[in-house]
Amino acid sequence: MEIATRLSEVLGKFLDLTSDQMKLTASNVANVDTPGYKTQGMDFSSAFAQAMQGLDGVGTGQVNENIGDVAGLVARPDGNNVSIDRESMQLAKEQLQFRTGVELLKGSALKAERVRAEVVASNMANAETTRTATGGPYQRQHVVFQQASGGFADAMQSQGFGSSLSGNGVSFASMTAPLNGSTVVPGGVEVSGIVTDNSAPLERYDPGNPDADEKGFVGYPDINPLTEMVDLMGATRAYGMNASALQAEKGMLTASLDILK
C-alpha cells in the first residue's frame, strides 16, 4: 500500500502541474491576436521539485510555478510574440506528457486489479469444492502485487520525450531522484504471482459424501465468503477509480484539442 500511495501522490502532483501547463498554453493561443501580449511559460522543473519536497516533508509545501515571459521569441510589429506553430507543438507534447502520467497511474493497476477480482471470484466459486485434479479439496488462492519493473523516467522516455519534458528543461533524473532519503518513485504495480493458501481444510461430518474418509468426514476449503466479498469489493472499487481516471484523461485531451480548432 505504501508503494501505491507514494506513486499516486507523485503522479497526482505531476498531472496537476501538467494540467496548469496546458492551461497556460491555451491562454497563449487565445491571446495570439492581443497586441503586446507575451508568450507565458512556467518553470515545470522547479515546481515539480517543490511539490516532491512537500510530499517528503521538506520546505513549506507551497509550489511556485514561476510563470513568466518566455525568452528568445520574435515579436511581431504589434508586440505580440505568440507563435501558433510553437504552441501547437507545445500542446501536443503536454498532451502526451499528461497521457503518459495517467497511463502509469491507471494502466498497470487496471490489469492487476482485474486479476485480483478473477482470483477472488474463483475462490468464491470453489468454496464447496471437495475434489480437485491434484486430490483433496480446493485451496484458497492469493494474488501478490509487487512494484512494476522500470520507473517513471523509463516510461516517460519510452513515449519519446528524450531527456527532458516539453522543452522546459525538466530532467527525468531530477524528477525521480530520491528526496530526503526516500526511495526512488516506483513505476506502477504488477502481479508477482498467485500463491496457494496452505491452511488445513475444514472437516465436516458427511458420511454420505463420496469424498468422505473412513470416519465420515469431508474436507472443505477454508474459505470465508465474507472475506472474499470484502476483497472483491476492494478490487472492484480500485478498478473503477482507475477507469474513471481514463475517462477524465480522455475528456481533458479532447478539450485541449478543441482549442486549436
Secondary structure as a PSIPRED ss2 file (coil, helix, strand):
# PSIPRED VFORMAT (PSIPRED V4.0)

   1 M C   1.000  0.000  0.000
   2 E H   0.000  1.000  0.000
   3 I H   0.000  1.000  0.000
   4 A H   0.000  1.000  0.000
   5 T H   0.000  1.000  0.000
   6 R H   0.000  1.000  0.000
   7 L H   0.000  1.000  0.000
   8 S H   0.000  1.000  0.000
   9 E H   0.000  1.000  0.000
  10 V H   0.000  1.000  0.000
  11 L H   0.000  1.000  0.000
  12 G H   0.000  1.000  0.000
  13 K H   0.000  1.000  0.000
  14 F H   0.000  1.000  0.000
  15 L H   0.000  1.000  0.000
  16 D H   0.000  1.000  0.000
  17 L H   0.000  1.000  0.000
  18 T H   0.000  1.000  0.000
  19 S H   0.000  1.000  0.000
  20 D H   0.000  1.000  0.000
  21 Q H   0.000  1.000  0.000
  22 M H   0.000  1.000  0.000
  23 K H   0.000  1.000  0.000
  24 L H   0.000  1.000  0.000
  25 T H   0.000  1.000  0.000
  26 A H   0.000  1.000  0.000
  27 S H   0.000  1.000  0.000
  28 N H   0.000  1.000  0.000
  29 V H   0.000  1.000  0.000
  30 A H   0.000  1.000  0.000
  31 N C   1.000  0.000  0.000
  32 V C   1.000  0.000  0.000
  33 D C   1.000  0.000  0.000
  34 T C   1.000  0.000  0.000
  35 P C   1.000  0.000  0.000
  36 G C   1.000  0.000  0.000
  37 Y C   1.000  0.000  0.000
  38 K C   1.000  0.000  0.000
  39 T C   1.000  0.000  0.000
  40 Q E   0.000  0.000  1.000
  41 G E   0.000  0.000  1.000
  42 M C   1.000  0.000  0.000
  43 D C   1.000  0.000  0.000
  44 F H   0.000  1.000  0.000
  45 S H   0.000  1.000  0.000
  46 S H   0.000  1.000  0.000
  47 A H   0.000  1.000  0.000
  48 F H   0.000  1.000  0.000
  49 A H   0.000  1.000  0.000
  50 Q H   0.000  1.000  0.000
  51 A H   0.000  1.000  0.000
  52 M H   0.000  1.000  0.000
  53 Q H   0.000  1.000  0.000
  54 G H   0.000  1.000  0.000
  55 L H   0.000  1.000  0.000
  56 D C   1.000  0.000  0.000
  57 G C   1.000  0.000  0.000
  58 V C   1.000  0.000  0.000
  59 G C   1.000  0.000  0.000
  60 T C   1.000  0.000  0.000
  61 G C   1.000  0.000  0.000
  62 Q C   1.000  0.000  0.000
  63 V C   1.000  0.000  0.000
  64 N C   1.000  0.000  0.000
  65 E C   1.000  0.000  0.000
  66 N C   1.000  0.000  0.000
  67 I C   1.000  0.000  0.000
  68 G E   0.000  0.000  1.000
  69 D E   0.000  0.000  1.000
  70 V C   1.000  0.000  0.000
  71 A C   1.000  0.000  0.000
  72 G C   1.000  0.000  0.000
  73 L C   1.000  0.000  0.000
  74 V C   1.000  0.000  0.000
  75 A C   1.000  0.000  0.000
  76 R C   1.000  0.000  0.000
  77 P C   1.000  0.000  0.000
  78 D C   1.000  0.000  0.000
  79 G C   1.000  0.000  0.000
  80 N C   1.000  0.000  0.000
  81 N C   1.000  0.000  0.000
  82 V C   1.000  0.000  0.000
  83 S C   1.000  0.000  0.000
  84 I H   0.000  1.000  0.000
  85 D H   0.000  1.000  0.000
  86 R H   0.000  1.000  0.000
  87 E H   0.000  1.000  0.000
  88 S H   0.000  1.000  0.000
  89 M H   0.000  1.000  0.000
  90 Q H   0.000  1.000  0.000
  91 L H   0.000  1.000  0.000
  92 A H   0.000  1.000  0.000
  93 K H   0.000  1.000  0.000
  94 E H   0.000  1.000  0.000
  95 Q H   0.000  1.000  0.000
  96 L H   0.000  1.000  0.000
  97 Q H   0.000  1.000  0.000
  98 F H   0.000  1.000  0.000
  99 R H   0.000  1.000  0.000
 100 T H   0.000  1.000  0.000
 101 G H   0.000  1.000  0.000
 102 V H   0.000  1.000  0.000
 103 E H   0.000  1.000  0.000
 104 L H   0.000  1.000  0.000
 105 L H   0.000  1.000  0.000
 106 K H   0.000  1.000  0.000
 107 G H   0.000  1.000  0.000
 108 S H   0.000  1.000  0.000
 109 A H   0.000  1.000  0.000
 110 L H   0.000  1.000  0.000
 111 K H   0.000  1.000  0.000
 112 A H   0.000  1.000  0.000
 113 E H   0.000  1.000  0.000
 114 R H   0.000  1.000  0.000
 115 V H   0.000  1.000  0.000
 116 R H   0.000  1.000  0.000
 117 A H   0.000  1.000  0.000
 118 E H   0.000  1.000  0.000
 119 V H   0.000  1.000  0.000
 120 V H   0.000  1.000  0.000
 121 A H   0.000  1.000  0.000
 122 S H   0.000  1.000  0.000
 123 N H   0.000  1.000  0.000
 124 M H   0.000  1.000  0.000
 125 A H   0.000  1.000  0.000
 126 N C   1.000  0.000  0.000
 127 A C   1.000  0.000  0.000
 128 E C   1.000  0.000  0.000
 129 T C   1.000  0.000  0.000
 130 T C   1.000  0.000  0.000
 131 R C   1.000  0.000  0.000
 132 T C   1.000  0.000  0.000
 133 A C   1.000  0.000  0.000
 134 T C   1.000  0.000  0.000
 135 G C   1.000  0.000  0.000
 136 G C   1.000  0.000  0.000
 137 P C   1.000  0.000  0.000
 138 Y C   1.000  0.000  0.000
 139 Q C   1.000  0.000  0.000
 140 R C   1.000  0.000  0.000
 141 Q E   0.000  0.000  1.000
 142 H E   0.000  0.000  1.000
 143 V E   0.000  0.000  1.000
 144 V E   0.000  0.000  1.000
 145 F E   0.000  0.000  1.000
 146 Q E   0.000  0.000  1.000
 147 Q E   0.000  0.000  1.000
 148 A C   1.000  0.000  0.000
 149 S C   1.000  0.000  0.000
 150 G C   1.000  0.000  0.000
 151 G E   0.000  0.000  1.000
 152 F H   0.000  1.000  0.000
 153 A H   0.000  1.000  0.000
 154 D H   0.000  1.000  0.000
 155 A H   0.000  1.000  0.000
 156 M H   0.000  1.000  0.000
 157 Q H   0.000  1.000  0.000
 158 S H   0.000  1.000  0.000
 159 Q C   1.000  0.000  0.000
 160 G C   1.000  0.000  0.000
 161 F C   1.000  0.000  0.000
 162 G C   1.000  0.000  0.000
 163 S C   1.000  0.000  0.000
 164 S E   0.000  0.000  1.000
 165 L E   0.000  0.000  1.000
 166 S C   1.000  0.000  0.000
 167 G C   1.000  0.000  0.000
 168 N C   1.000  0.000  0.000
 169 G C   1.000  0.000  0.000
 170 V E   0.000  0.000  1.000
 171 S E   0.000  0.000  1.000
 172 F H   0.000  1.000  0.000
 173 A H   0.000  1.000  0.000
 174 S H   0.000  1.000  0.000
 175 M H   0.000  1.000  0.000
 176 T H   0.000  1.000  0.000
 177 A C   1.000  0.000  0.000
 178 P C   1.000  0.000  0.000
 179 L C   1.000  0.000  0.000
 180 N C   1.000  0.000  0.000
 181 G C   1.000  0.000  0.000
 182 S C   1.000  0.000  0.000
 183 T C   1.000  0.000  0.000
 184 V C   1.000  0.000  0.000
 185 V C   1.000  0.000  0.000
 186 P E   0.000  0.000  1.000
 187 G C   1.000  0.000  0.000
 188 G C   1.000  0.000  0.000
 189 V E   0.000  0.000  1.000
 190 E E   0.000  0.000  1.000
 191 V E   0.000  0.000  1.000
 192 S E   0.000  0.000  1.000
 193 G E   0.000  0.000  1.000
 194 I E   0.000  0.000  1.000
 195 V E   0.000  0.000  1.000
 196 T E   0.000  0.000  1.000
 197 D C   1.000  0.000  0.000
 198 N C   1.000  0.000  0.000
 199 S C   1.000  0.000  0.000
 200 A C   1.000  0.000  0.000
 201 P C   1.000  0.000  0.000
 202 L E   0.000  0.000  1.000
 203 E E   0.000  0.000  1.000
 204 R E   0.000  0.000  1.000
 205 Y E   0.000  0.000  1.000
 206 D C   1.000  0.000  0.000
 207 P C   1.000  0.000  0.000
 208 G C   1.000  0.000  0.000
 209 N C   1.000  0.000  0.000
 210 P C   1.000  0.000  0.000
 211 D C   1.000  0.000  0.000
 212 A C   1.000  0.000  0.000
 213 D C   1.000  0.000  0.000
 214 E C   1.000  0.000  0.000
 215 K C   1.000  0.000  0.000
 216 G C   1.000  0.000  0.000
 217 F E   0.000  0.000  1.000
 218 V E   0.000  0.000  1.000
 219 G E   0.000  0.000  1.000
 220 Y E   0.000  0.000  1.000
 221 P C   1.000  0.000  0.000
 222 D C   1.000  0.000  0.000
 223 I C   1.000  0.000  0.000
 224 N C   1.000  0.000  0.000
 225 P H   0.000  1.000  0.000
 226 L H   0.000  1.000  0.000
 227 T H   0.000  1.000  0.000
 228 E H   0.000  1.000  0.000
 229 M H   0.000  1.000  0.000
 230 V H   0.000  1.000  0.000
 231 D H   0.000  1.000  0.000
 232 L H   0.000  1.000  0.000
 233 M H   0.000  1.000  0.000
 234 G H   0.000  1.000  0.000
 235 A H   0.000  1.000  0.000
 236 T H   0.000  1.000  0.000
 237 R H   0.000  1.000  0.000
 238 A H   0.000  1.000  0.000
 239 Y H   0.000  1.000  0.000
 240 G H   0.000  1.000  0.000
 241 M H   0.000  1.000  0.000
 242 N H   0.000  1.000  0.000
 243 A H   0.000  1.000  0.000
 244 S H   0.000  1.000  0.000
 245 A H   0.000  1.000  0.000
 246 L H   0.000  1.000  0.000
 247 Q H   0.000  1.000  0.000
 248 A H   0.000  1.000  0.000
 249 E H   0.000  1.000  0.000
 250 K H   0.000  1.000  0.000
 251 G H   0.000  1.000  0.000
 252 M H   0.000  1.000  0.000
 253 L H   0.000  1.000  0.000
 254 T H   0.000  1.000  0.000
 255 A H   0.000  1.000  0.000
 256 S H   0.000  1.000  0.000
 257 L H   0.000  1.000  0.000
 258 D H   0.000  1.000  0.000
 259 I C   1.000  0.000  0.000
 260 L C   1.000  0.000  0.000
 261 K C   1.000  0.000  0.000
